[in-house]
């Protein structure tokens, strides 16, 4: 994928297919440690112990439309190609956690890209799922929790045009502020 | 630009309550952006973002935009399916941000199917 935020979107589609209702996204951008870390944790149905090694095989998939499942193997390859690591931990009926780290200055490390676009797509496209998003750069962070937002909305759907606009502006503004002051 | 806060959500909530007529949140348009690995790699997120921007400029509360997985037609991704109430769903192929905006403005808002971009119309069985 051209951007790491597209891998995030892709992995979360897996979480959603697993029936997750709460998904945590965490991005740590640490120039001092030369590390970029991405963690995605969901409360979906989890992966069977016997399948955990198989999920990284592009010819293994639990879906029925195709016989290929590329997402995790591509993400793992991206991390390892950049001197990083990739891990999957999962417990049946509790959830799955994916952690990918990258050497931040590695020449092959794709940019994080439009993570605001990724987050907005996920939040509005999946109104019955909650997300938390934490993005840290050099000690500052941007945090969003859709549970807080939905609590304030008291039933107004996230797909309401005014809410879509608010979400888009809030997320983009928050991330611009974060990257401008710490970029 | 003034900093957006949670306070703005309260205003949105109040306005939405006042504006809501007796409509009970029914959905008359369903737009599905296919987000399998194939779709994402081909640019589905840009289609989704274009839809969200267009939606934010309307006052339509009856339009639902959803994500779905791969439907198996990977070489025609990004695919966007538009289903207007009472009409057969139309699957659009090779979409990008601009084409998506056109489909939103003409098909979703005006009911004019954009046949140039269409892959198929799903027949009711």
Interface residues (C-beta under 8 A of the other chain):
Chain A: X1 X6 X9 X10 X13 X16 X17 X63 X65 X66 X69 X70 X71 X74 X114 X117 X118 X120 X121 X122 X124 X125 X126 X148 X149 X152 X153 X154 X156 X157 X159 X160 X161 X162 X163 X164 X165 X166 X168 X169 X170 X173
Chain B: X1 X3 X4 X6 X8 X9 X10 X12 X13 X15 X16 X17 X25 X33 X35 X36 X37 X38 X40 X41 X45 X46 X48 X49 X52 X53 X55 X56 X57 X58 X59 X60 X61 X63 X64 X65 X66 X67 X69 X70 X71 X72 X74
